[in-house]
Structure formats: structure tokens, C-alpha cells
Amino acid sequence: MFLSVFDIFKVGVGPSSSHTMGPMVAGARFLAALRASPFHAYALRARLHGSLAFTGKGHATDRATILGLAGFAPDTYAHDAAETVLDENRRLKTLTPPGLAAMQFDPEADLVFDYGPALEGHANGMVIEALDAEGDVLLKEVYYSIGGGFVLTEAEHSAVDDKALNTPSPVPYPFRKADEMLHMAESSGKTIAQMKMANELKFRSPSEVDAGLARIWQVMADCLNRGLANDGILPGGLKVRRRAKAIHEALQAERGMNLTAPHVINDWISTYAMAVNEENAAGGQVVTAPTNGAAGVLPAVIRYWLDHVPGATQSRVGEFLLTAAAIGGIIKTNASISGAECGCQAEVGSAAAMAAAGLTAVLGGSPAQIENAAEIALEHHLGMTCDPVKGLVQVPCIERNGLGAIKAISAASLAMRGDGTHFVPLDAAIETMRQTGRDMHEHYKETSLGGLAVNVPNC
């Protein structure tokens, strides 16, 4: 099973890859199935289960589901057009997706938040149905939003077993675990980024890969810059004020005054990450890295490297992204990047591991040092819960990205001080994360039923 860099990094819309992008993708997939069917549907109905129900409204899952069933997709999302469609749906109680006739869909009655037990396949489950005029079901599909914008049907989810994972991959360097990656790097003499690039070239031309990587970084950078330029109150009811703009302006004013303590570099790093996640919380365009909830870690580390590290050059951002994607693919294959499945260790923890690996690569680290950096970053996020207040990707998520970026940079720096030899292998940390997520109570896995979500006033 090959995961492309463009699977790990997807252009999408906030606030959540699993709760916003996933349901939108599911809706679009259902429309495609409906177009291919012989049925002429009169109405549509959707039911959200598990974490999608418990924190769905805070994550704009209701909006995303409606927009997906109207024909919108995360990577081409247009805000003004979306608002027009949502307004029309509220007034007319219908949806008219491209290539299909108008269908009844009352957002109050036909979008159901089911707070009972989650569906068996995954904590993020949803059922979409097409009905005839008598209310009989013409077409039905179960979808699982498994994190990072990845969506599987029930059949696809069932097929992802050990046999599927062990199917030979067509790429030249088919590493699925970190130890395999290191052995292949040693035997080939290639860097992790070079091996990842060779794998990508089985499916795309060099120019296509380069253009895709450039777009990923451009969207990340644009998001970060918007976050540094915008202020005000974030939507959702918590009345959280954006802070990145004011902090960034203060940091710029302090430059050159020779009064700044060395630790203030942490404020720059945190501000870069918070800028991204404030934009995400506002429903802006972001890149999954590997999720929306953790979208600020990796661009913050890249921006730190470009603006604060001597010798950094934008021409190597692609190397950073390829290395980070290699680590992200290993984590997703062997554990999870879903907060609803494994808590925030799977989101910010994975992002920190990816960012640490990417930074170590562009600092000149060896494959062994890169693996060490990723392990350090992940190990020190193990056990982290996902407990968003009011189900919003704001508290503690925005600040948590800043601290995740700081940990990533510290992990890379520590790894560069050694020769790559270390006690805990990355594969062991990933397996520990998977086991910890399995044992973690559902209250702490993106349901807002435990932790800060119940101990902090949410209004």
C-alpha cells in the first residue's frame, strides 16, 4: 500500500480534516455513485455517528456534509459559493448537485446526529442514503472518515487488513516501517527524500511532483501569512481571540533592540503555528499535515528554518516535505493519524515527528538521525488526549500546535547532536502510540466528553 506525498498533504478547508473535509469528500463520493446508478432520487438523508456526531457541529460537519452533497470538494472549496448554497438549502430544503436533478434535503430533519454507539468500523462513521418519493431507500453507503481527509466506504475499510497491507507495492523503495526505510537507505546510498521521490516518480513526472510540492508549500505559506495578518474573534461561540497577529507585530518591533532573551525564539515558532491554526479554526484554506487539527506544526517549522536558520533556502522545501511525508506514511500505515481513533498523539504527535524529520533532513542529517528525530518528537507526545472544548478546533488545539512545533525543532536539534544511535526505535514508538490509542477511553478521543472539554466553561 503506497501513500503518496500528495495523500499525506492535501489542500483542503478548516476546521477539521476528519470532521469537515472527510464528510465533504464522502458526500461527493456518494453523488458519484448516484450518478453511476440507474436511480432517480427524490431525497437525500445523512446520519452522523460517533465522534462525527459528538463534535460535529463544532467542527462544521453539518455544513461540510450538506456542501459535499451539493457537489463541493475540499481542494476547490469556494467560500462565497458555499454560503449561497447553504442559504438556498435552508430556504428551499433542496440540493441540486451538478449532473443530478434537485433532491429534497431538509437540514433540520435529514441530517441526523446519532449520539448512540459509534459504528463498528471507526469512530468517525456516517451513513448516506438516497430515497424515492415514498421514502424507500434506493442507494445507501457507509463511509468512515479515518483522519487526514482519507475516506473509506464500509467495503473498502473491511478490505484494509493484513493481506491488503502486505500486497507488494509497485514502487522501488516500498518501506512500510522505519527499520525497512533505514535498511533501504543504507543499501541504496540514497536519502529518505530521494527514495520518496523515486517512489513518487512511478506515478508522476518530475515536473508534476515538483509543481505539486511547490503548491503544497505555497498554500501552507499563504495560510500562515493570512493568519499573521488577520485578527478578531474566532467563530463558534467560545469567543477565542486571534493572537498571532499581535504577537508577531510585537516580535517584529522588538527586533534589533538587544533586549530580547534567547527563549523568545519560541514565541516566533509558536506564533507561526498559531497563525495557521487560527486560520483553520476560521474555516480557511489549509493543508493537512497530516491533519487540519495539526496543520500548523509543519509550516511553522519550515518558516522557522527559512527565516531564522542561516543557510536555509526555499529550494529545499521539497526535500523537507518528501522526508516528512515518508514518516507520516509510516505512522498512518502502522498506527493512525486520527484524533478520534488515537487521540491528539496521532495528530500533533505525528505532525511533530514529521516536522522533526523534515528539519533534520534539510539540516544535513543522516537517515539514522532523521529517524531518531522523528522518534524523539513522537515519543514525547505519547498519551496526549484529544479533548476540544465545545468540539471546536480552538482550545487546546491552536496553542498545542505551537508547542508541537517547538518540540519538533528540539527533537531535530537533539538528533543532530548524535550519530543516530538511540534506545527506542521509531517503529516501537509508533506501535506504542497505536496501543495507547486502543486503550484510551473514548471520552479522550475527539468526543468532547472528557478532559478540558468538561472542565472548562464552554461559553
C-alpha positions, -999 to +999 in steps of 0.1 A: +000+000+000+017+032-012+009+066+003+020+095-018+032+128-005+000+141-020-020+117+001-004+130+033-005+166+023-039+176+009-052+211+002-085+215+020-107+236+042-109+240+080-115+234+107-110+196+106-097+171+081-117+142+095-148+161+105-150+187+078-130+175+048-139+139+053-177+143+053-174+167+023-155+140+004-180+113+014-208+134+001-190+139-032-183+102-034-220+094-028-230+117-056-206+100-080-222+066-070-257+081-075-248+094-110-235+060-120-266+042-107-299+038-126-319+055-098-335+089-099-335+100-063-362+122-048-344+129-015-312+125+004-305+117+041-274+116+062-267+102+096-236+110+116-222+086+142-195+085+169-171+114+171-188+130+140-220+133+160-204+144+193-182+172+180-197+175+145-213+210+149-181+224+164-162+210+135-187+223+109-195+187+100-231+197+093-221+223+068-195+200+052-220+172+047-245+195+031-218+210+008-205+176-001-240+165-012-242+198-031-211+189-051-184+208-033-149+194-028-122+205-002-095+213-027-116+236-048-138+250-020-151+285-026-165+302+005-189+326-012-204+300-034-207+277-004-226+303+017-250+308-012-258+271-014-262+268+023-286+297+023-306+282-005-308+249+012-321+265+044-348+283+024-358+257-002-349+224+016-334+210-016-300+203-031-291+204-068-257+189-073-241+191-108-254+164-131-284+155-109-319+168-106-329+187-075-334+164-044-352+171-011-329+177+018-341+194+049-310+202+071-331+201+103-347+167+095-325+149+071-291+154+088-292+133+119-267+135+148-268+100+163-253+101+198-256+063+203-227+039+200-202+045+171-204+024+140-183-008+143-157+002+117-144+035+130-151+063+155-159+086+126-188+070+107-216+083+086-244+068+065-258+085+034-290+074+017-309+083-015-346+079-012-376+077-036-408+098-033-423+071-009-393+072+014-378+039+003-340+036+002-327+035-034-290+037-026-271+035+007-235+037+017-215+038+049-184+060+050-156+062+075-135+094+078-103+079+091-082+110+095-063+134+073-091+137+048-090+100+040-124+084+034-132+048+030-165+030+023-175+002+046-163-023+020-130-005+015-125-003+052-131-041+056-106-048+029-078-029+047-065-060+065-031-076+069-034-092+034-040-058+018-012-042+038+012-070+027+004-067-010+036-060-029+040-023-037+050-012-073+074+014-060+112+009-060+115+016-022+084+001-006+093+007+030+063+003+054+083+006+086+111+028+098+136-001+100+129-010+064+134+026+054+168+027+071+180-006+056+169+006+021+187+040+026+219+022+036+218-003+008+209+023-019+230+051-006+200+074-011+185+099+013+150+094+026+138+122+004+155+107-027+138+073-020+104+090-015+109+110-048+118+078-067+086+063-054+065+093-065+081+091-100+063+058-106+031+077-108+040+113-119+066+131-139+094+150-121+078+183-132+044+172-118+059+162-084+079+195-082+048+215-091+027+196-066+052+202-038+055+239-047+017+242-045+016+225-011+042+249+003+025+279-013-008+271+003+008+265+036+027+298+034-003+317+023-023+303+052+004+312+076+007+348+062-031+353+064-031+342+100-004+368+108-024+395+091-059+387+105-073+394+140-107+394+156-128+367+173-129+332+160-164+317+152-181+290+172-192+306+205-160+303+227-151+339+218-115+330+214-095+360+202-069+356+175-034+363+189-009+355+162-011+390+145-005+410+177+023+387+189+040+388+155+039+426+154+053+428+189+081+404+180+089+424+149+090+456+170+115+441+194+139+430+167+173+448+170+167+461+204+193+438+220+169+433+249+153+400+238+161+368+258+171+338+237+140+319+247+118+344+227+126+323+196+099+300+210+074+328+206+082+332+169+078+294+164+045+293+183+032+324+165+038+308+131+019+277+141-009+296+158-014+317+127-021+286+107-044+271+132-063+303+137-070+303+100-080+267+102-104+274+131-120+302+110-126+277+082-099+289+059-078+270+033-052+248+049-030+218+041-034+186+060-001+180+077-011+153+083-045+166+096-061+200+099-060+200+137-022+196+134-018+217+103+003+244+120+033+224+132+050+216+099+047+250+082+058+267+114+090+246+115+096+253+078+091+291+083+114+290+114+140+272+093+137+297+063+136+329+084+159+321+114+184+294+104+215+306+084+219+288+051+182+279+046+169+281+011+134+277-003+148+254-030+150+226-004+114+228+009+105+199-013+132+178+004+116+187+037+081+178+026+092+145+010+110+134+041+081+144+064+057+125+041+078+094+044+075+095+082+038+104+080+031+074+057+048+050+081+028+063+110-005+061+092+002+026+079+011+012+113-010+033+137-032+063+130-033+100+123-069+103+136-077+120+168-110+101+170-090+069+169-059+076+189-062+110+205-040+140+198-009+119+199-019+108+165-024+143+152+001+168+168+023+139+178+025+127+142+029+162+129+058+169+152+075+136+142+071+146+105+084+181+111+114+169+131+123+145+103+120+172+076+140+197+096+168+172+103+170+163+066+175+199+055+200+205+083+221+177+067+211+149+090+217+112+080+187+088+076+195+074+111+194+109+126+162+117+108+146+085+122+159+095+157+144+130+154+110+116+145+111+091+173+120+118+199+092+140+188+066+112+187+077+096+220+071+128+239+036+132+227+025+097+236-007+096+256-018+130+245-056+132+245-080+150+221-104+170+242-115+200+223-137+224+243-172+227+228-159+204+199-141+233+183-106+231+169-095+260+191-088+251+227-064+235+233-056+229+196-042+262+185-016+266+212-009+228+211+004+233+175+029+259+187+042+236+214+043+207+189+065+228+166+088+237+194+092+200+203+098+191+167+127+216+165+141+205+198+139+168+186+158+177+154+185+196+173+190+167+198+192+142+170+218+163+151+239+162+183+242+124+180+250+099+153+216+083+150+221+056+176+193+057+202+174+034+226+138+035+214+132+028+176+107+049+158+087+017+150+084+010+187+071+045+194+046+041+166+034+008+179+031+022+214+010+051+201-013+026+184-017+005+216-022+037+237-049+049+214-066+015+215-066+016+253-076+053+256-111+059+268-134+073+241-140+104+262-105+115+253-107+108+216-123+138+200-157+134+216-155+164+239-168+141+267-137+144+289-106+164+298-106+202+292-139+198+273-158+192+306-136+211+330-135+245+312-167+266+307-175+264+270-194+296+266 
